[in-house]
Amino acid sequence: MRKNLWLAVLTAVAFPVAAVAGDSVSGSAAIGSSFEITAPLSGGAAMLAPTTLTLTTPFVGGVTYRPRHYRSRAPVMPVTTQLHAGFFDPNEDLDAGFDCGFRIGPQVDPHVQIGVGMDWWHRSEENELALGTYEGPGGEFESRLLLSESTLDLVPLLAFVQVSGDENMSVIPYAGAGIGYEWLFLSSDNYLTYETYDETFGGLGWQVWGGLGIPLSGRTRLTGEVFYNGCEAASDVDVYLEEYGYVTVRDIVKMNGVGARFGLAWGF
């Protein structure tokens, strides 16, 4: 009898709890757990129909997770920059001069780079006449008469393509070629005749080069190369000739020659 009383109390409590729990979370999915309770009546009465309790356990939160979509970034071409310095020796009656410059451009392929490059070649010359020596404070002095002086500056601006070996090589060979425009600035002063000359020449130019790169760390390497420069820089000058009157004369300076450059290249 006491056992049947406890079962009746449990049944009376379970039904309100299930109803409250089901209403507290609206719109959420429910997971049902069922069991049967059969309570026999005293005195041999007929058995009651099985009573089924459904305990509703709400799914707290009700959040639907969607798969994340990451926006893939477009591949970026690495850019390689080279700074170098060396010398350039024209084939004409000109001595070698100091040369420096840079190249920069993207790597369209692990072995191919395109871009632009610029160099600056400088040379100065002085014509002096030795006058002798004389004693002065602190020692002997040499006296010279400055007759004339001149400066030459060549500036090539080229678009180029360069092909190189694999990055994992201990010594990386490379070769390139460029074409563009070159400017030659020439100025001179003659201190005997008091004549001054200042003219700018220009023309189509090209270069070819080949060298070796020694990797340092990452995409940084030491470079050394030899190159050939070809250019005919011209300047038009209006002059007066007795036979023709005022005419235009084109002066041409050939800046063909070889040189060498050493520097540092890195990618970013």
Solvent accessible surface area in square Angstrom, and as a share of the most:
residue,aa,sasa,rsa
1,M,177,0.79
2,R,187,0.68
3,K,153,0.65
4,N,45,0.23
5,L,111,0.55
6,W,171,0.60
7,L,48,0.24
8,A,58,0.45
9,V,73,0.42
10,L,94,0.47
11,T,32,0.18
12,A,67,0.52
13,V,82,0.47
14,A,13,0.10
15,F,99,0.41
16,P,72,0.45
17,V,87,0.50
18,A,21,0.16
19,A,60,0.46
20,V,104,0.60
21,A,29,0.22
22,G,35,0.34
23,D,118,0.61
24,S,79,0.51
25,V,47,0.27
26,S,103,0.67
27,G,93,0.90
28,S,32,0.21
29,A,71,0.55
30,A,61,0.48
31,I,116,0.59
32,G,54,0.52
33,S,65,0.42
34,S,78,0.50
35,F,83,0.34
36,E,121,0.54
37,I,25,0.12
38,T,62,0.36
39,A,31,0.24
40,P,58,0.36
41,L,88,0.44
42,S,87,0.56
43,G,85,0.82
44,G,78,0.75
45,A,43,0.33
46,A,86,0.66
47,M,118,0.53
48,L,96,0.48
49,A,81,0.63
50,P,87,0.55
51,T,52,0.30
52,T,73,0.42
53,L,3,0.02
54,T,71,0.41
55,L,71,0.35
56,T,40,0.23
57,T,80,0.47
58,P,35,0.22
59,F,105,0.44
60,V,123,0.71
61,G,60,0.57
62,G,49,0.47
63,V,92,0.53
64,T,117,0.68
65,Y,191,0.73
66,R,207,0.76
67,P,106,0.67
68,R,201,0.73
69,H,168,0.75
70,Y,178,0.68
71,R,228,0.83
72,S,102,0.66
73,R,210,0.77
74,A,79,0.61
75,P,134,0.84
76,V,122,0.70
77,M,105,0.47
78,P,50,0.31
79,V,39,0.23
80,T,18,0.10
81,T,14,0.08
82,Q,10,0.04
83,L,95,0.48
84,H,9,0.04
85,A,42,0.33
86,G,19,0.18
87,F,96,0.40
88,F,3,0.01
89,D,56,0.29
90,P,5,0.03
91,N,101,0.52
92,E,77,0.35
93,D,150,0.78
94,L,38,0.19
95,D,90,0.47
96,A,51,0.40
97,G,10,0.09
98,F,104,0.43
99,D,5,0.03
100,C,34,0.20
101,G,16,0.15
102,F,72,0.30
103,R,12,0.05
104,I,61,0.31
105,G,6,0.06
106,P,43,0.27
107,Q,26,0.11
108,V,67,0.38
109,D,58,0.30
110,P,95,0.60
111,H,68,0.30
112,V,41,0.24
113,Q,10,0.04
114,I,77,0.39
115,G,17,0.16
116,V,75,0.43
117,G,6,0.06
118,M,67,0.30
119,D,10,0.05
120,W,107,0.38
121,W,2,0.01
122,H,58,0.26
123,R,22,0.08
124,S,69,0.44
125,E,86,0.38
126,E,100,0.45
127,N,81,0.41
128,E,69,0.31
129,L,92,0.46
130,A,71,0.55
131,L,107,0.53
132,G,36,0.35
133,T,81,0.47
134,Y,123,0.47
135,E,133,0.60
136,G,20,0.19
137,P,129,0.81
138,G,94,0.91
139,G,34,0.33
140,E,121,0.54
141,F,91,0.38
142,E,101,0.45
143,S,35,0.22
144,R,143,0.52
145,L,75,0.37
146,L,64,0.32
147,L,28,0.14
148,S,27,0.17
149,E,56,0.25
150,S,25,0.16
151,T,49,0.28
152,L,9,0.04
153,D,28,0.14
154,L,3,0.01
155,V,29,0.17
156,P,4,0.03
157,L,71,0.36
158,L,11,0.06
159,A,57,0.44
160,F,11,0.05
161,V,69,0.40
162,Q,20,0.09
163,V,83,0.48
164,S,19,0.12
165,G,17,0.16
166,D,63,0.33
167,E,75,0.34
168,N,136,0.70
169,M,77,0.34
170,S,95,0.61
171,V,66,0.38
172,I,1,0.00
173,P,60,0.38
174,Y,11,0.04
175,A,56,0.43
176,G,11,0.11
177,A,42,0.33
178,G,7,0.07
179,I,100,0.51
180,G,20,0.19
181,Y,95,0.36
182,E,0,0.00
183,W,87,0.31
184,L,0,0.00
185,F,87,0.36
186,L,35,0.18
187,S,39,0.25
188,S,33,0.21
189,D,48,0.25
190,N,52,0.27
191,Y,88,0.34
192,L,108,0.54
193,T,77,0.45
194,Y,188,0.71
195,E,113,0.51
196,T,104,0.61
197,Y,86,0.33
198,D,111,0.57
199,E,48,0.22
200,T,66,0.39
201,F,7,0.03
202,G,14,0.13
203,G,11,0.11
204,L,123,0.61
205,G,0,0.00
206,W,109,0.38
207,Q,5,0.02
208,V,68,0.39
209,W,16,0.06
210,G,27,0.26
211,G,14,0.14
212,L,97,0.48
213,G,0,0.00
214,I,91,0.46
215,P,50,0.31
216,L,98,0.49
217,S,81,0.52
218,G,78,0.75
219,R,89,0.32
220,T,37,0.22
221,R,30,0.11
222,L,83,0.41
223,T,12,0.07
224,G,22,0.21
225,E,7,0.03
226,V,101,0.58
227,F,12,0.05
228,Y,69,0.26
229,N,1,0.01
230,G,3,0.03
231,C,5,0.03
232,E,91,0.41
233,A,0,0.00
234,A,29,0.22
235,S,8,0.05
236,D,78,0.40
237,V,43,0.25
238,D,108,0.56
239,V,51,0.29
240,Y,127,0.48
241,L,75,0.37
242,E,164,0.74
243,E,149,0.67
244,Y,158,0.60
245,G,18,0.18
246,Y,179,0.68
247,V,42,0.24
248,T,87,0.51
249,V,55,0.32
250,R,153,0.56
251,D,54,0.28
252,I,94,0.48
253,V,33,0.19
254,K,90,0.38
255,M,0,0.00
256,N,36,0.19
257,G,0,0.00
258,V,84,0.48
259,G,5,0.05
260,A,11,0.08
261,R,2,0.01
262,F,128,0.53
263,G,19,0.18
264,L,67,0.33
265,A,6,0.04
266,W,78,0.27
267,G,17,0.16
268,F,145,0.61
